[in-house]
Each structure stands twice: as C-alpha cells, then as structure tokens.
C-alpha cells in the first residue's frame, strides 16, 4: 500500500509524487521515530514470525485518537474521545492494538486501565487473540474476563491493565436496575468495537407486562465506570438518526471509507449478483411476511431459536422448504464450481436458521457426495454453528463433541488456502471479525439489513493474490436492504459495493473484444486461432496453432516496438498483449459464473495460454515473482480441452524441444533458422540463451554479464529495426556458439571452472589484464580459490565481521602478487560478488 499523506490531513493522488510523499511523510524525524517506536508489531502467522508496520491511515488515525483521548480524560474533559470509522478489512483490529499500546504508555494517562469491549463472545476471542500477539507493544499481558465476578475483580485495581470483556457482563444481576460501581478512576479508557450497535443505547424501555424499566447496556456501563472515557471503533458509518453513539462516544475522529480502501488496494470492490429462488407464498400473506421477516431474524442469537414465534416458524418453513432448497443447492453448486475454475479460493453460505443450514448441507452433499467427510480434518464443505447435546440428532455432527475446538480447527482450515475446505455454511458465526483473505464469494439466503448486512458482505472484500473483487450472490432478495444500508455511505463508497454483475459482464465483453482484435481471426492479415478450440482437436493441432499464435503476437510486438520513438514506448509495445490478457482474466474472474463468461471460457483460456507462454522464464521480474498469476488461465480459468494443465513452453510450441546449449549442434541451429514462424524462432532462441546466462551467472558472473549485455544489445537493435529477422537470428546463433565454446576456456588456460570465474573477475579491467598478463592472473585466481574456500564459513556473506575478514584476505592476496593498487577496489568488489555465488556450495563443504 502506498503512503499517501504527509501530515495525515491531505491525501496525495495515487501514483503522484510518491517518492516525495514517502520522504516527507515517513522520514521526517518525528514521524519516523514514532513509526518505529509505536507502530511496528511482531507476531506470528502460520507458525512463522512476521513483522507488521502500520499503514498511513492507521498511523494518523491513531495519532489523532491519542490526542482526543488525552483531551477527554483530562480534568474538565467530556470523556468522549470520539469514533474511528475504518471500513471492514482495512486493519481495524491492528489499529486498536497500536492505539492501546500508545495510550498504555502515554505519560499524561498515568498508567491507564484499558477495557476492550465487544458484544459477542466470538468477537471478544478474536480481538483478544490479536492483542495477545502484541504483548511487547502493549508492555503487558492482556486479560480476558470470564464472568461478571471476574470482571469486577480485574477492574478493582489501582492502575494499568488491558481487560477484555463483553458488554453483557455489565448488566445488573437479578432484580437490580443499576450496575454496581466498579471504579471511579478517570484514567480508564473503554475501547468499544463496532460502537454503533443498538445494544449501546442509553434509553429506558418500559415493559407493559412486568411493569419494569430496562435500559441499554451503555447506561449500565456508565453506572459501573462513571468517570471512564469512551472511544468507538467501527467498520460501518454511524447512521444519521443514531443519537446514542454520539451521546456516548462523540463525533468522528477519523474516516477511512470503502472508496479510499479500494483505491489504496487495502480492500477489493464487492459485486452483487441476484439469483433469487422464489419463496412460494399465497398472495394474501406475502406482503405481511416480507415486513416481518427481517425484523424477526435480525439480531436473533442461535440460543434463542426455541423461542421463535409462530410467524417465524411459518417463514422458516417456506424458506427452508425442500423443493426450494433443492433448487438453491443445484444452482449454488454449479455457480461455485464455475467460480473456482476462474479463481481459486473460498466461499461462505449464510442460512436463515440452523435447521436450514443443516438441510442445505444435506442437499449439497447429495449432489456432491465427495465433498462430505465425517472427519473435521477432511471434506470440502462444513457447517459452522453453535449448539448443545439437547439439539436434534441431525445437528450433532455439525456441533461436534467439543464445539469450540471444532470451530477453531475449521477456522484454521478455512484460512489456509491450500486446505481442501472450500465452503462453509453459517447462520451468525463468522459474519463479523472473521478474516479469510481468499474468500471471494458469499451466498446469502437469510434476510439481513443495516450494519449487519454490511459487516457480513465485507467477508469477501479482503485482498488476496489474483483476487479482483468479492461477489455477493443473493438468493433471498437483499437488493432493497443493501441499497438502504448504503444510504449512509458516500457516493464513492456506493460505487464500490453492490456493483451489479452486469457491470462485470460489460467489462468482460469490452476486454475480450480488445484481445480478440489483436488476432483479428476473420481477416487475412490476422491469425485464426479458433480451430484449436474445436471439440476433439488433437494435441498436435493445438500446439501448431499455439505456435502460430505466439508468432503472430511476437510479430505484432516487433512491429509496434519498431515504430516506437522512446524506450518507454518500446516497453509498452512489449507489454500490450500480456497486459490486455491480464485485464481480461480479471474481468473473467469477476463474471465467471455468468452465461456470457461460459461462452467465452475457451477463448479466454487460449489467450491466457499464449500470454503464459510469452512470460514464462522471461526477464520480467513481476512474472517471475508471481507464478500463480502466470498459471491463472491454464490451471483455474481455461476449459481442460484447450491445451493442457501445464503452461505451454515456448520451445515446445516452436516444436524444437529444449536442448542443452552446451552441445548445440549445427543441425539444431539450422532447424531454428528454417522455422516458418520466424518471430517465434527468434523468441525461442532468445529465451534459451537467457536461461543459460542465468544459469552461467552462478558459476561465472563476469562472463554471464558480458553475454547478457551482448544479448540485450542485439535484441535492442532488432526492436529498432537496425537488424532484420534473418540478421538477429544469425547474431543469436553466433552468441550461442560462443557460449558453448566458453565452456572449454578452462582447459586452454589450465584452470578449474572456479579459477576461471575469478580469472575473469580479475581481468575485467583491461588495464589490469595488460599490466599483469595471463600468467600472473592465473596465479592470483588459483590463490583466491584456495583462500576463499578455506575461509567460507556458513553465512559469511551476510555476517558483517566474517565478510570484513574475507575482504581483508582478498586484498592481502592482491597486494602479495602485485595487482595494480589503483585497480584493487574494483577487483575486490568483483571477486566478492563471484565468491557470494559460490558461498552456498563452499560453505557446505567446510568442515
């Protein structure tokens, strides 16, 4: 993520003055010192240590929050620090951790007690786990209140402490109307997660049946902690009509909304697809039940299901009717399998009740029996829910003998993208505070609205490699509720959430037309790739057409590069086709389950196969670092009938195999010279040489760099039309012969391959070679190999003291044998670079 602000107030446009913004916004002494001291977190991920650095929005929001907290807790302060709205998926839990660490150590806070407040046990556990991994930053060990008595005990302290609790533990016991006073200290800071929830209300409610008055939990909290200051953290905005949140916490401190998060790459946009499966209702009751449905289900905990009204039972029976669930299951399985072909990852199904979740699971495994497993460590699909031994027998396999342990295991499996668990069915579990970055699809068959809806669909907005966006599939009819929930958001936010699938289909069609036009298969000047897509086409036909397609694209790149007037334009010409196909793949992934995408699947796969062949083993660092991206079409997106499950090798496509360049025969080179696909022949030979140069760099860095320079110069002259295709082929073949001949230089010089490498490092300077002559350089090379081998301890090249000793030993040899003093510094650099290439092998042989 880029650092986009200098002072935390004004944002710099993305990709504009990035270096200056980082220099002034990070490396100004006061910012840098604060960042290193307070915003570096060491924790673990998948059993390995990791280091986390705050992003710019976390850094400045935290800085503002600390200032507001100091103001609110001071004598005469209003005890309302404010609210931070940072959209879901942007690192709100980490922000809370950084904030707690600074507040705990702030001198004006006088060693405060920090109370971290949630309204659900699972959220409490998740946030507690985050804080527990940051004890070094907090300078203390967080504690979790197990009960009301435990909470009272933890709060009866003079100072300090980070205490986790749920809101319900502040409720008065028995017939009491007010909570007991726990402490009247001012240096208590209550951090409330999701601060807008209705449970935080202050208002009184009169029960006409019992005659009793009840209050929102916020009042009980105020009674128990009358002088505490409150700060709220939320992933969704405060509703305009919500007066309770502002009364308790105050106004916004900082806002990091959906639009900004998507622009920064902190989250991905969320798309919406309606696939309604009708609920069969009589017309006279339909309107009545539509209004009641959301109100009955919203906020209902699983433990309260036995108290459902008769009306809810009717609705559940209709939503969970067997014929309807069969249709949902059939559509969902087909849709999700299409999604997985386009984009590997995870999915979540949200059901209306536990009974419906279990019934839907049964319908899905009836269609896909191999997805089921009785073992919680196996299986493609699982139901995640709470329950007890009193629940029906059909629920028990999904509750488990040790429910919490089971849920923890399934959460771990779900977060592991390599794990076969791909799909979970939930009712309320995991809809807030549960992060699975690879989750790209949510199927909703439960009425939801407001903050609950926005928090739930944010499960699919996390960033993951190759994931262009999240998709919410609506089976129940969420469109109006989603529109209403987005009413509290800015216009920019509304553009990033609930994007109609039709937009993704339009983008797919546009990008498909762009790539197809590059082949122009109907015209004589184009290339017709379509025979490769005919069902039953042989592998030979496919490879032949692939070779032709590669030759066509390479020729197009060469013509565009020849017309370019700058290096940037030439690079753009080389990237035009790969970038266009990459954009097409992103659009395809977003619309992969649509009928339009199904029609284009094979063509998109073919285009990706061509792109993959072009970038495989190229010099493009981005592609070398992202093999998953290179494999996207063949392994995930393309119909299995297109080519194969592996990336096409450009040498195979050329039909010339992959020879060992050290034994290049005249016959092989003549075969390359006579290939009808001239552009493909040039590209194949270039990549073959590049691969050998990379391999040669480990054994002789100087020689490899010399060959690499010559190859780059030759290709550059070809791209500027200074060489014809025949001339560039001759140049490459001549270079291949020289590289093969270079392997025998050691025999001519009487040196081992290692000694030749150091000989070349010494002879890199022409003046030094002339001054010393070959005999002198050979003696020094042999001495260097002996000395460096003897001193090559494990990791010598990364340990400063041992590296310094190695440098001294090399200098001593150069002085001993009379290497020109004014050229020694350059020679030492070249020698040590070559020695580092040998380091892994030589250090392993030292005893």
N, C-alpha and C positions, 0 to 999 in steps of 0.2 A: 504494500500500500504506500502511495506517495505521501510525503509530508507537505501539507498544502497550506500552511499558515505560518506567519512569523510571530504574531502576537496572540493568536487564539481568537481574534475578532473578525479579521477579514480573510476570506479564502482566496487563494491564488488559483486561477483557472488551471484545470488539469493539463499536463504536458506544456505548461508555460512557465518559464523561469524556474524550472525545478531545482537546478543546482543552487541558484541564489537563495531560494526559499529554504532549502535544507541548511545551507551555510548560516543564514541569519536566524532561522527558526529553531535549529538544533544546536549549532556550535557556538552560539553566543554563550559566554561563560556561565551566566546564571541559569540558562535553560539546560545546558549540557550537564552541569553539576547536579541539578535537580533530577534530570532524567536518569543519570547513572545511580544516584543515591536512592531514589524513591520509586523508580518505575521499571526496575529490572527484577523479574521473578524467575527463580529457579524451581522447577518442579519435574515431574515425570510424566511420560506418555508411553504407553505400551511397554513399561518396564525400563525405559531408557531415559536418562536425564535430558531435559531440554531447557533452553533459556528463552524467556518471553520478554519482549520490550514493548512498552505501551505505544499505541498509535497516537497520532496527533490529537484526535478527538478525545481520547481517554486522558491524555496528558493535560490538556487545557480545561476539560470539564472538571477534572479532579482538582486542579488548581483553584478554579472558581468556587467549587463546592467547599473546599477547606476555608477559604476566606469568608464565605457565607456562614459556615458553621461556627467559626470563631466569633463572628458578629452576633449570631443568635444566642450563643451560650454565655456571652459576657453579661455583666450586671446591667440590667435595663434592656437586655435583648428580648426579642419576641418569641424565642425558642422555635422559630420556624425557619429552618435553613433553606428549604425550597425543594424543588423536584427536578431531577435529571431525566429527560426523555431521550434515551438512545435506543433506536429500533432493535428489534429482536435479531440476534445473530451478529451484532456488531461488537460483542465483547463486554456486555454489561456486567457480568459476574466478575470479570477481571478488573473492570473499573471500580467496582465496590471494594475489591481486595486492595487495590492501590490506595483508594481513599482511606480505608480503615488503617492501613499501615502508616500513613502520614498523620492522621488525626491522633492515633495512639501515641505518637512521639512528639506531637506539637507542644512546645513549652507553655503556650497560653491555655491549653486544655487541661493542664495539671493532672496528667495520667488518667484519662477518662475511662469510664466503662462503656463499651460499645455493645449495644444489643442489636443483633441482626434478626429481623422479623419477617416471617413468611406466613402464609395462611394454609399451607398444606405440608404434611409430613414429608412427602417425596421431594418437594422443593427445598425444604429445610435440609434434607440429607444431601441433595445435590450441591447446594451452596456451601454447606459445611465441608464437603469434600474439597471444594475449590480453595477455601480458606485454609484448610488443614495442610494443603500442599504449599502454603506460603508462610510458614512459621518464622522463617528467617526475616522476611519482610515485616511481619507483624511484631516481631520481637517477643512473642508469647504464643502459648498453645490455645487455640480456640476450644471452647467447651460447649456442649450441647445439653440443654435442659431436657431431662427425660419425663418430667412430670411437673405439676404446679408446685409441689413442695420443693422439688429440686430447683426450680426457677427462683423461688423465694430465697433458698439457701445461697444460690450463686449471686443474687443481687444484693445480699446483705454483706457487702464488703466495703472497705474504705475507699478503694480506688482500683483502677486497672481492670483488665479482663475483656475478652471478646466472647460474648454469650449468644448462642443461637437458640431461638425458641419460635414456637408458632403462636399466632395471635390468640388462639382459643385458650391458651394457658392463662390468660389474664381474666378470663370470665369468672365472676363471683361463684362461690360454691353454695350449694343448697338454695335456701330461700333468700340469701343476701342479694341486695340490689346494687351494691357498690363493691368494688375490689379493695382488698387490703392495701394499705400503704406499704410499699416495699423499700423505697428510699426517696429522700427529698433532696439529694445532691443535684447540683446544677451541671456538673461535668459528666452527664450521661447523654450519650448520643444514640438515638434509635434510628437504625437504617432499615427502612421498610421496602421490601422487594415487591414490585407490582403495586405501587402505592394508590392506584385509583380504584381498587376493588371495592365493591359495595359494603363489604364487611368492615371497612374502616370508618363507617358512619358514626356521627355524634348524636343523631336524632333519637328521640324516645318513641316507642311504639306501644300502644295500649291494646292488650288482649281482651276482647269483649267477653270471652268465655270464662277466663280465670280472673279477670279484673286486675291483672298485674301489668306493670310497666316494664318493658325491656329496652335496653339501649344497645347501640352499636359498640363493637369491640373497642373503638377508638376512645370512647368515654372511660371504659374500664382501664385502659392503658394510661390515660391521663390521671385517673384516680390513684393508680399504683405508682406512677412515676410523675408526680405533679410538676417537677422542675426540669424534666428532661427536654432536650431539643430533638426535633424530628427532621429527618431528611428522607425523601422518597426517591426511589429509582423505578422507572417504568419503561417497558418496551413499546407501549402504545400511548397515544396522547390522552390528556385529561379531557373528558367531554365538556363541552361548553356549559352544560347545565349542572355539572358536578361541583357543588359548593363545598362538600365535605373535604375533598382532597386539599383544596386551597386553604380551608379553615385549619387543617391540621399541619400541613407541610409548607404552605406558602406558594409563591409563584415559581415559574421555571427558572432554573439556574443555567441550564444548557440544553440545546436540542440538536440531536444528530438523527435526521429523519431518513426515511426509506430512500428517497431520491439521492441524497448525498451518499448513503452507504452503497447503493448500486453504482453510482459514478466512481466511487473510490475503489470498487471491487471488494468491499467488505462483505457484501451480500449479493445475491443474484436476483433478477426480477422474478415475479411469480405470475404464471399464466393460469388461465381459468378455462376449463372445458366442461360444458354441460352435457351429461349423458343420462338424463332423467329416466328412471324406471318408475312408471306410474304406480301410484297407490290407488287401488280400485275402491272408490268411495261412492256412496249414494249422494246425489246432488244436494239433498236436504241437510246433510251433516257435514259436507266438505268444508264449507266456509267457516262453520263453527269450530271444527277441529284444527284448521290451519292456524287460527289465532291462539288456540290453547296449547298447541304442540310445543312451540319453542319455550313458552313460559313454564310448562311443566318440566321439561327436560333440563333447561338451563340451570346450572349450579347444583344439580342434584348429585349427591355422593352415592357411590355404589352401595354403601351400607344402609342407605335409606330406601332401597328399591322395594322392600317388602311393604312400605307404607304408600305405595303409589295409589293414586285414585283410580276409580273405575274407568274414568275417561281415558287415563293414560294407558290402562290395560287394553282398551279398545284400539287406541292408536298404535301401540306396540304390536298388537295382533295384526294390524293392517300392514305396517311397515315390515314386519317380520314374517308375513305370510309366505308359505313355502314356494308357491309359484313365482312370487316376486323375487325372493332370494335366489332362486334358480337362475332367473334372468340376470340379476346383478352379478352372480358368480361367473356365469358364462361370459358376460361382457368384460368383467374385470380381469379374468384370466387372460383372455385374448389381448386386451389392451396392455396389460402389464408385460406380457411376453414381447409384444411389439416394442414397448419402451426399452426393455432390456437388450433387445437386438441393437437398438440405436445408442444406448447409453447404459453402461454397467452401473449398478448402484442398488439402492434400497427403496422400499415403498412402505406406506402405512395406510391401513384401512381404519376408519373411525365409525363404529357402530353405535346404535341408539341405546342398546341395553346389553347387559352381559349375555342374556339368553340369545339375542340376535347375533352377537359376536360369535358365540359357540355354534349356532345354526349355520351362519355364513361360512365358518371354518369347515364344517362338515360338507357343505355344498362344494366348496373349492377342492377339497381333497377327494371328493367323489369324481371330479373332473381330472385332477392331477394326483393320483394316489402316491406317486413317488415323491411328492412334496412333504408328505407326512412322516413323522418319526415319533415313537414313544419316548425316545431319549432326548432330553433337553439340549444335549450337545450336538444333536443332528437335526436335519429337517430344514426345509426351505421356508415354511410358514409356521407361525406360532401365535397364540392368543395371549395377551398380557393383561391380567386383571387381578384384582384382589378378591378375597373370599375366605370361607372357613369350611370346616368339616360339616356344617349344617346345610351347606348348599347342595343342590341336586347332584346326583351321581355323575351326570354328564358334564358338570362344571369341574369336577375334581382333577382330571388330567391337566387342565389349564390353570389350576391354582397351585398344585404341587403340594408335596408333604411339607416342604419348607418354603413357603411362598416368597419371602424376602430374598432368600438365597437364589431361588429360581429366577426372580426378576433381575437380580444383579448379573446372573450368568447370561440371560437373554440380552440385557443391555450391553454387556461386553461383546457378545457375538454380533449384535446389530451395528456396533460402532466399528467393527473390523470389516472392511470392505472385501477382504479375501474370504470371509466366512460364508458358507452356503446359505445362511439365513438371510433371505431377501425381503420378506414381507411379514409384517406384524399386524394383528387386529387388536384395537384398543377401544375402550369406551371413554375413560377420562385419563388413564395413565399415560404419561409421556407426552401430553399435549402442551405442556409448558415446561420450560427449563431443561428439555432433553435434546441434546445436540448430536445428530448423526450427519456429518457434512455430505456424505454420499447419497443421502435420501433425496430423491428427485421427484417423487410422485406421492400425492396424498389422495386417497379415495374417501370421500365424505358421504356417509349415509345416515347422518344424525343432524337434526336441526341445531344450529348454533347461531349466535349473533354477537354483536358488540366486541368488547375486548377479548372474550373467549374465542370468538371466531378468528380474530386477527392473530392472537397468540398461537392458535392451533396451526393455521396455514403457514406460519413462519417456520415450522419444522422443515420446510423444503427450500428455504432461502439461503442456506449456508453455502459457502464457497467450497468447491471441490474440483480437482483437476478434470478438465474436459466437460464440466457441467455448465451449460449455458444459462439455465434457469430452472426454477421449480414449477411443477404442474399440480394444480388442484382440480380433481375430477369430481364433479358434483352429481350425485345420484338422487338427492333428496329435494333440491330446489333452494340453493343458497343465494341466488343472484341478487334478490332484493335486499337480503340481510347484509350481504357483502357490500352492496352499494351504500346502504345506510351506515355501516361501520366505517367505510372510507370517507364518509361525510365530514369526519373530524380531522381528516388529513389534508395536506396541501395538494394543489393541483399536480405538482411534480410527483408526489407520492402516489397519487391515484394512477399516474401513468405507468408505475412500476409494479402494481399489484392488481390481480384480477384481469390481466391483459387477455382479451378474447383470443381463443385458439385460432380464429380466422386470421388474426394479425400474423401469427406464426406461419400459417399456411401461405399467406400472401408473400411473406418474406422468403419462404422456401421456393415458391414459384419464380420469384424475381431472380434469386441467386442461381437457381437451376438454369434459367434462360441465359444468364451471363456465361456460365461454364459451357453449356451446350453450344453457344455461339462461337466459342473458341475452336470447336471441332467442325461446326457447320456441316453436318453429315450429308445434307441433301445436295450440296454444291460440289462441283468437280474440284474446286480449289481446297475443299475441306477434307476431312477424313471420316469415313463411315465406320464407326465402332460397333454398330448395332448387331451385326452377325454374332458377336461374342456373347450377346445376351439371349440369343435364341435357345429355348429349352433343348437340351440334348447336344449342344455344341461340344465338340471334343476338346480335350485339354490342349491339343496341338493347335487347333483353330484359335482358341482363346489366347494362347501365348503369341501366336503370329500376329493377331490383331493388337495385342498389348504392345508388341514391338513397334507396330506401325503407329499406334497412338503416341508412344513415347517419342518416336522420331518426329511426328507432327508437332508435338509440343516443343521439343527441343529446337526444331527449325524455326518455329514461331518466336521463341525466346531469342534465338540468334539474330533474326531479322529485326526485332524490336530493339535489341541491345546495339545493333549496328547503327540504328537511326538515332540513338540517344546521344545527347551532347554533353553529358556530365556523368561522373561516377555514380551519383545518386540515381540518376535516371536509368543507368545500366543495371544497377541492383534492383530497381523497381521492376524492370523488364523481366529479370530472372525470377522474381517473386510473384509476378502477376497471376500465373496459373495456380501455384500452390496456395496462395492467399485466397483466391476465389473459391477453390475447392474446400478450403478450411471453413470459410464463411458459409458455404453450402451445407457442410456437415453439421455446423452449429444449428442452422435453421432446420435441418432434417431431424436432429435430436429433439428439438422443441415440438415438432409436429409429427413425430414418428408414429403415433398411434392413429393418425387420420387416414382416410381412404386415399387422399391425394398423395400422401407420403408412400403408401403401399404401392401405388402405381409407379412411383419414381425410384423405388428402392434399389432395383438392379442397376439402373443408370448411375445413381449416386455412388453406389458401391464400386462401379467400374472407374468412375472419376477418382475416387479415393485411392483405388489400387494404383492408378497411374501416378497420382501425387506421392503415394508411399514409395513407389519405385524410384521416383526422382530424388526424394530426400534421403533415402536410405544410404547410410555411410557417407553422406555428403559432408562438406565442411561447415554446414550450418549448425552452430552451437545450440541454437534453440531446439533443433530437431534431435540432436544427439542427447540433449537433456530430457527429452520428452518422448520416450518410446511408446508410451501409452497413447499419446496423440497420434503418432505415426500408425499405430495399429488400429485406430478407431474404426475405419471403414471395414477392413477385412475381418476383424475379429468380432465386431459388435454390430456393424451397420449393414454390411453387404449381405445379400442373399448368398447362401452357400454355393449357389450354382455359378457365380460369376468367375472366380478364378480358383482360389484355394483358401485354406485357413491361414496361410502364411503370406507375409509381404512378398510381392514379386521382386526377385532380384534382377537388377537391370542387366546383369551379364546373362542370366537365363533368358530374359526377354530378347536379348540380342542373339541368342542361340549359339553362344560361343563358350559356354561353361565358365569356370573360374580357374585359370591356370596359375601355376607358381611362376611368378615373374622372374625368379632366378633361373628358370630353364625355358625362357621364352624361345620358341623355335621360329625359324623363318616361315615355316608353314602356317603357324598360328597367326603371325603378324600379317601374312599375306591374306589369310581368311578375313581378318579385321578390315584390311584395306579394300577388299572386294565386296563387303556387305552392301546390299542395296539401300539399307537405311543408314545413310551417311551420317546424319546427325546423331543417331543412336550409337553408331560405332565410335564416334568422337567422344561422346559422353561416357560410354562403357570403358574405353581405354583411359580416359582421364580419371575416372573413379578407381580403376585398377591401380594406376600409378599413385594416386593419393593414398590409397590404403597401404601400399608398400612403403611410401615415405613415412607414414605414421608409425609403421612397424619398425622401419630403419632408425627412427629417432631414438629408440630405446638403446640401440647398440652403437650408433654413431650420430650424435646430434648435429655436428658440424656438416657432415656430408648430407644428412637429411634436409637441413635448412637450405643448403645450396641447391639441391634438386627441387625443393619446394618453390624457391624463388624462380627458378627457370621455368617450372610448370606454370606458375601464376603469370609470368610474363608472356609465355606462349599463348595461353588461353585469353589473356587480355588483348593481345594483338589480333586474335581471331575475332573477338567480340567487337573490335573496332574496324573490322573488315580489312585489316592490314595483311591477314593471311586468308587464303581460300580454304575451303574444307579439305582439299587434297593436300595443301601445304601444312595445315595443322596436324593432319594425320601423320605425315612424314616426320614432322617435328616430334610428335609424341612417341612414334616408333623409335626414332633415334635416341630419345631420352630413355626409353625402355631398355634399349641395348646398352647404353652407358651405365644404367643402374645395375644391370646384370653383370657387366664387366667389372664394376666396382667391388664386387664380392671377392675378386681374386687379387686385389691390391696387396693384401697382407702377405701373400706368398712372394710377390715381387719384392716387397720391402723387407721380408724376413721378420715380420711382426705378427703377433696374435691379433685377433679381431679387436680385443680390448686395447692393445697397444696402438693399433691403427686409429682408434677413436681419439686417443689422447694426442697422437701424432698430428691428426687433422686439427685438433683444438689449438695446438702449438703453432701450426703452420698457417693458421687463419690470417695472420698478419704477414703480408708479402715481404715486408722489410725484415722481419724476424727470420723468415724462411731463407731469405738470401744471405743474411748475416751468419746463421748457424749452419746452413747446409743440411742435406738429408741425414748424413751420419750422426751429426750432433743431435738432431731432433729425435732420431730413433733411440739414442741412448737415454735421453730425458724421458721419452714415452715409456720405455721399459722400467725406469726407476719410479715413475709415477704410479704405474700399475702395482708394483711391489709395495710401495709405501701406503698407498690409499687402501689396498686390500688389508694390510696389517692394522690400519687404524679405523677401519669401517665397523664401528660398534653399532648396535641396534639404535635406530633413530638418531644417528649422529647428525643427519642433515636437518633435523628440526630442533635439536638442543643447542642453544647458543654457545655454551662452553666447548662442547666437542667440535662444533663447526669451526670455532675460532682456532682450535688446535690443528684441525685439518688444513685450514688456510695457512697457518704458520709452517706446517710440514711441506706444503706445496711450494711456498715461497723459498724455503730453505733449499729445496732441490733445484729450483730455477737459478738461484744465486750460485749454487755449487757448480753447475755445469755452464755458467756464463751466458745465460739467456739475457738479451739486452734489457738493462734495468728500466729504461723508459717505456718498455712494452710489457712489463711484467704484470701490471694491474689488470690489463685486458686479458692476458693469458690466464691469470689465476681465476678470473670470472668464468672464462670458457671451460677451464679444467674442472672447476667445482660444479658447473652445470652438468657436464658429462658424468662426473662422479655421482651426482644425485640420481642419474638414470640407472646407474649400476648398484645404487645403495641397497635396494631390497634383496638383490641376489647375493651381493658380497657380505652384507651384514648377517645374512642367514648362514653363511659358510664359516663365520668366525667362531672359533671355539675358545 
